[in-house]
């Protein structure tokens, strides 16, 4: 979606797993973060009991830590992001402790903040935010848009990526206001100050994952 996982740059990509997939124990040379988009995914120590994470769940996998990844469901898709590549798979004989600890947040345990709890949301908006991580000026968060949401995301960062995790979004192209339908796994981005015009024309909430090095304002 952005970057290049073979290069030393921040990268986001979609990973797809077949039903019944289960990896052998392995490590990665880079810490990654991930969000379940479709299906059920388990990611933990090789000896851990299965904890199947549903769409909207978030997890992190520290660099160097042995783990397995499993999936079940007709279609299993996750958004995966790293701060710096390349993204490699290495044997557990090379495992090491880099001081980080893994995080698994099931979708049902995500803590949402409304306009009364954060000034990133206009007081007239029913949107909600969940802050997931913040590191060296970059940050990641979920944004939940209620049914029939019609509004904007104002951004001021030189990095802004948004991926649809749940729902179907109508996105107005800034150059001509043509409406594009973005379903789960689709994305939009900007590299300077921008106003993203969004419409939720459905009867379910939309969840977006946002990565930025600036501030956002939902109106």
N, C-alpha and C positions, 0 to 999 in steps of 0.2 A: 504494500500500500504506500509506504514511503521508505526511503533509504535503500540499502542493499546489504543483505545479511552476510555477504562475502567480503564486505569492506569495513573499515574502521569508522563507521558512522551509526547514528541512531537509526533504528529500523523498526518498522511495524509490518507484520505479514499475517496472512490467514493460514492456519494449519488445519488440515482435514484428516479425520481418522475413520477407518471403516469400523463397522459394528464388530465388537469382540476384540478390537486391537488391544494389545498389551505389550509394552516395550520390555526388553531386558533391562536390568539395572544399569544405569549409565550416569555420566555427569556431563555438564556443559562448561565451556570455558568462560561463559559470560552469564551474569545474573539476568533472568528474564521475568517479565510480568505477563499475565495472561487473563483473558476474559472469555468465559464460555458464551458462545453465540447460539449454537444448536446442539442438541443431544445431551449426553451425560458424560462427564470426564472426571477421572480420579487421578490425582497427582500427589504422591507421598513417598515416604520411605518404603523400601522393598517389603519390609515385614509388617507394615501398617495395614489395618483393616480398611476395606473399601469405604470411601466417603464420596459418593457420586454427586458432583457439583452440576447444578442445572443452569440454563441460560441466565445471564446476569450475575453469575458468581465470578469472583476475582481471586487469583492466587499469584504468589511469587515463588520462584525457584532460585535459591542462591547458587552462585558460581561455585563449582567444585563439589557440591553435595550429591551423594548417590541417591537416586530416586527412580521410580517407574511412573509411566503414564499409561492409563488405560481408558477405553471408551466403549460406550454401549448406546445403541440407538441407530435408527435408519440413516441419519446424517449427523455427524459430529464435527463441529467446527469451532475453533477458538481463535481469537485475536492474540497474537504473541508480539511483544515488543522488547527490544534491548536498547540500552543507551549507547553501546558501542560494539561493533562487530570485530572480527567475523564471528558467526554463530556456529560452533562446532559441537559434535557429539564425541565424547571420549570415554574410554573404559574406566570402571570403578577403581581399578588399581591406581589411577591417577587422582583419586578423590582427595580433597583437602578442605579445611574449615577456614573460610574467609571472614568469619565473625558475624555474618548475617544469619538470620533465622527465617525459615519459610513462613508464609502467611497463606491461609486458606479461608476465604470469606464466602460462605454460602449466600446465595441471592436473598434468602429469607432473613439474613443477619445484617444486611447493608443498612447503615444509619443514614436517614435522609434529613436534610435541613431545608426548611422553607424560608420565605422572605423575612420572617421574624427572627431567624437564627443566623442569616448571612446577608451581607449587603451586596452580594453578587447577583441577587435576584431582586427585581423591582417589586415594590410593595403591592402592586396591582396584579402581579403574576402568580399563578398557582404552580409554577415549575418548582422543582426541588433538586438539590445538589448533594452529592456524597463525595467528600474529599478522600482520595485513596492514598496518594503519596506525594512527597515534595522533596526534591533533591537538587541542590546546586542551581536553584532558580527555575528548574523545570518542575511541572506538576501534572498529576493525572487525576481525573475525577469522572464520576457518573453525573449525567444530567437527565432528569426525568421530566418529560413533557406530558402534561395531562391530556385527556381527551379533548379534541377540538382546539388545542393550542394554536394560536395565530400570533406570532411575534418574532423577535429577533435575538440573535446572540451578537453582541458587540465585542470584538477582540482587539487587543493592541500589541500582541506578541509577534515576533519574527518567525515563530514556530506555532502553528495551530493545526492540529489534525483532529478530526471527529469521525468516529465509526459508529454506524447504527448497530446496536446490540439487539434491540427488540423493537418490533413494530415496522411501520411503513411511513416514511417521511416525505412530504412534498417540499422540495428545496427550490427557491427562486434564484435562477442564475443572475448574478449581479449585472452582467453586461446588457441583458435584454429582458430580464424578469420572467423568462420562460421557465415553466415549472417542470422539474424533473422528479420522478418518483424514486426514492432511495429505500431499498428494503434491507433486511439484516445482512451485514457484511459490507454494505456500501459505505462510501466515505466522502467527505469534502474537507477542504483545507484552505489556508491562506498564509501568506508570508509577510504581512504588514497589517496595519490597522484595517479592519474590515467589519462590515455588517452583514451577517448571514440571516436571510429571511426564511422562516420555517413555518410550515403548517402541518398540524396533525389532523388529518381529515377522517380519522378512524375512530372507533369506539373502544380502543385500548390505549394504554399509556405507551409512549415511546421512550426507550432508554438509549442514550448516546454515551460513548466513552470519549472523553476529550483529553488530549495531551497538548500543553502549551507552555511557553516560557514567559507569558504575560498574564494579564488579568482578563476576565470576561465579565460581561454584564448581560443578564437575561431580562428582556423587557417584553 
